[in-house]
């Protein structure tokens, strides 16, 4: 893995939240993948499992929103998980046009993976106090909410005039 420490780069990085969040995400993903190596589950499948292990079943659309992907992308992931015997699709009892996804016994056997995020968080935030961890997670949640609101407004109200960054 490349050392991404600011002190090793010339010129130094700009103080960009996007860069720091991207680097943190890359490191978190690599740690998660390392911890999942012998489980037979990919990181994307693990994320879906974390949703299904907390609900009896979810629709494809609900899973797509949870993973922040399109419905077709979620459906392809469900296909791969179904081929591994981890999930099953069933028609929704209230609306047969809707497909629900639930864990099979093999998927349920992955329940110990539900707590993996705690191990990843512990690894990433080992140098932070409990209060600092709570503060960091709360601030990141606020940043995401603020960014989503800004995106929603930008879609609804395009900026007047020429582009700021042509």
C-alpha positions as a printed Julia matrix, in Angstrom:
166×3 Matrix{Float64}:
   0.0     0.0     0.0
   1.2     3.5    -0.83
   2.05    5.72    2.14
  -0.38    8.63    1.82
   1.03   10.69    4.7
   0.95   14.43    3.91
   4.61   14.81    4.95
   5.8    12.45    2.19
   4.21   14.36   -0.69
   5.81   17.31   -2.45
   4.02   19.64   -2.9
   1.86   19.11    0.19
  -1.8    18.26   -0.29
  -4.42   20.98   -0.22
  -6.68   20.89    2.86
  -9.47   19.09    0.96
 -12.23   17.27    2.82
 -12.9    15.24   -0.33
  -9.3    14.06   -0.51
  -9.18   13.09    3.16
 -12.53   11.3     3.02
 -11.45    9.51   -0.17
  -8.18    8.37    1.43
  -9.99    7.27    4.6
 -12.51    5.37    2.48
  -9.73    3.64    0.5
  -7.96    2.57    3.7
 -11.24    1.41    5.29
 -12.08   -0.59    2.16
  -8.65   -2.26    2.12
  -8.9    -3.15    5.83
 -12.43   -4.51    5.35
 -11.37   -6.6     2.36
  -8.44   -8.0     4.35
 -10.76   -8.96    7.23
 -13.21  -10.59    4.79
 -10.53  -12.62    2.94
 -11.47  -16.04    4.33
 -15.24  -15.52    4.61
 -16.29  -16.15    1.0
 -18.0   -12.74    1.0
 -16.94   -9.64   -0.92
 -17.07   -6.18    0.62
 -20.15   -5.24   -1.44
 -21.87   -8.48   -0.41
 -20.95   -7.8     3.22
 -22.59   -4.36    3.07
 -25.79   -5.93    1.73
 -25.6    -8.65    4.38
 -25.43   -5.98    7.11
 -28.78   -4.63    5.91
 -30.43   -8.05    5.55
 -29.14   -9.3     8.91
 -31.08   -6.45   10.56
 -34.35   -6.83    8.6
 -36.46   -9.86    7.73
 -36.42   -8.91    4.07
 -35.93   -5.82    1.93
 -36.95   -4.83   -1.58
 -34.38   -4.44   -4.33
 -35.0    -0.69   -4.23
 -34.47   -0.52   -0.46
 -31.21   -2.43   -0.83
 -30.1    -0.16   -3.68
 -30.73    2.92   -1.54
 -28.85    1.35    1.39
 -25.85    0.6    -0.83
 -26.22    3.92   -2.69
 -26.28    2.21   -6.06
 -28.83    1.89   -8.85
 -31.53   -0.78   -8.75
 -29.86   -2.72  -11.63
 -26.49   -2.67   -9.79
 -28.17   -3.95   -6.62
 -29.95   -6.62   -8.65
 -26.65   -7.85  -10.12
 -25.16   -8.06   -6.62
 -28.24   -9.98   -5.47
 -27.76  -12.35   -8.44
 -24.2   -13.1    -7.3
 -25.31  -13.59   -3.69
 -28.17  -15.81   -4.82
 -25.76  -17.96   -6.84
 -23.75  -18.43   -3.62
 -26.93  -19.46   -1.83
 -26.82  -16.47    0.55
 -30.13  -14.83   -0.42
 -33.44  -15.7    -2.02
 -35.91  -13.54   -3.94
 -39.61  -13.79   -3.16
 -42.63  -11.84   -4.36
 -43.92   -9.22   -1.92
 -47.13  -10.56   -0.32
 -48.82   -7.14   -0.67
 -47.66   -6.3    -4.2
 -46.6    -9.19   -6.44
 -44.82   -6.73   -8.77
 -42.29   -6.06   -6.01
 -39.48   -8.49   -5.26
 -38.24   -8.94   -1.7
 -34.81  -10.29   -0.82
 -34.2   -12.35    2.31
 -31.34  -14.33    3.72
 -31.2   -18.08    3.31
 -29.84  -20.24    6.15
 -26.41  -19.93    4.49
 -26.76  -16.14    4.53
 -27.94  -16.2     8.12
 -24.81  -18.17    9.0
 -22.83  -15.0     8.16
 -24.36  -13.2    11.18
 -20.96  -12.94   12.94
 -19.9   -10.58   10.1
 -22.43   -8.0    11.3
 -19.93   -6.69   13.85
 -17.02   -6.44   11.42
 -17.6    -2.69   11.03
 -16.72   -2.3    14.71
 -13.35   -3.98   14.11
 -12.72   -1.75   11.08
 -13.67    1.36   13.08
 -11.44    0.25   15.95
  -8.51   -0.2    13.59
  -9.03    3.15   11.86
  -9.71    5.14   15.01
  -7.32    3.42   17.42
  -5.57    6.7    18.17
  -8.81    8.56   18.97
 -10.58    8.79   22.31
 -14.19    7.59   22.56
 -15.37   11.21   22.52
 -13.25   11.98   19.45
 -14.68    8.92   17.67
 -18.25    9.97   18.43
 -17.5    13.54   17.36
 -15.85   12.42   14.11
 -18.73   10.12   13.15
 -21.31   12.79   14.03
 -19.49   15.44   12.01
 -19.2    13.13    9.0
 -22.93   12.38    9.18
 -23.61   16.12    9.15
 -21.25   16.65    6.2
 -23.04   13.92    4.23
 -26.48   15.39    5.06
 -25.34   18.89    4.1
 -23.84   17.62    0.84
 -26.97   15.66   -0.05
 -29.14   18.73    0.62
 -26.85   20.86   -1.57
 -27.05   18.29   -4.37
 -30.83   18.15   -4.14
 -31.05   21.94   -4.32
 -28.59   22.1    -7.23
 -30.69   19.62   -9.19
 -33.89   21.54   -8.45
 -32.39   25.02   -8.99
 -29.65   25.18  -11.62
 -27.13   27.99  -11.07
 -27.74   31.07  -13.23
 -25.1    32.45  -15.53
 -21.95   30.9   -16.94
 -20.3    27.97  -15.15
 -18.03   28.97  -12.27
 -15.4    26.39  -13.27
 -15.43   26.1   -17.07
